[in-house]
């Protein structure tokens, strides 16, 4: 979500030079760049991306092991849908981060919007599931930090997705394509902030009474997984895409 969707620019635009063969394995800060013609799936593990994959795998596996240790019911849809939604949301960012040519950005934007759209549907499903479950058992709706943060994150993700969709597919909704492009950097920055808040929400989820009780959820696994994701994502952020001048 953070690397916003960009309309396809005119053909013939000069592309940034390819990273040299002597580029370190992990690369310089913000230097992870997709090679022309390379498949998009490689963007997921490029540079520090493989660390993000390890973290996402840890978070997803930990959640699923806890979920399926209990009888499947309405409540289990909440963490199940959320875990897949979080996975797809971060993958959408990791896929788009290394793009730098006009063609890469355009194709990456389509993949990014598709993954983000699916993750949004999963988050809606997760929200509806927990709402119905709390109504069924007559439980307080916002009795924990996780519940409050969760609602905030759901709303922010919805707003972010709507803005990103409009920027790429209907840029004239902002008056012109140029106006839509002018707020790309804010969309990207907001996306990274939402992801940070999402990680905090996951940690808060591991501290709920149900997580510590029947689920036997371990907070340290969430912290380790989230830290690995952060170490994988942050170094690949291109400062110039956030509007900062780079030497």
Residue, then its C-alpha position, 0 to 999 in steps of 0.5 A: x500500500x505504501x508504494x502507491x500506484x502510478x499511471x503508465x507514463x509515456x513510452x520512451x522514458x529513460x529508465x534508471x541504470x541497472x544496479x551493478x554486478x558488484x552490488x552487495x547482496x543486501x544492497x545499499x539503503x533503498x538500492x534494491x532495484x528490479x532488473x529489466x525483464x526479471x520476474x516480479x516474484x524475485x522482488x519479494x526476496x531481493x536484498x533484505x526482502x528475504x528477512x521480511x519473508x522469514x518474519x511473515x512466515x513466522x507470524x503466519x505460522x504462529x497464528x495458524x498453529x494457535x488457531x487450529x489448536x482449537x475447534x474451528x468456529x466463528x471466532x477463528x475466522x477473525x485471526x485466520x482472515x487477518x493473518x492472510x490479509x496481513x501477509x498479502x498487504x506486506x507482499x503487495x509492498x515488497x513486490x512494488x518497492x524495487x520497481x523503478x522503470x515506467x513499465x515495471x511501475x505500471x505492471x507492479x501497480x496492477x499486482x499491488x492493487x490486486x493484492x491490496x484489494x484481496x487483503x482489504x476483503x479479508x480484513x472486512x471479513x475478519x472484522x465482520x466475524x469478530x463483530x458477530x461473534x461478540x454479539x453472539x456471546x454478548x461480549x464487550x466490543x472495545x474492551x481491549x487496546x487490540x480491539x480499539x487499534x484494530x478498528x482504527x487500522x481497518x478504517x485507515x486501510x480502507x481509506x488508504x485503499x480507496x485513495x490508492x485506487x483512485x490515484x491509479x485508476x481514476x486520477x482525474x478524480x483529483x482534477x488531473x493526473x498531475x494532481x494525483x501524482x503530487x500526493x503519491x509521496x503522502x500515500x506511500x508515507x501513510x502506507x508505511x505508517x499504517x503498516x507500523x500501526x498494524x504491527x503494534x496491533x498484532x503485538x496487542x492481539x498477543x496480549x489479549x486474555x483469549x490469546x494468552x489463555x486458550x490460544x497460548x499465543x507467545x508475544x515474543x514470537x510476534x515481536x521476533x516476526x515483526x522485527x524481521x519484517x521491519x528489517x526486511x522492509x525498511x532498508x528497501x525504502x527509496x527515499x526519493x519516492x517519499x519526496x526526499x532528495x538523495x545524494 
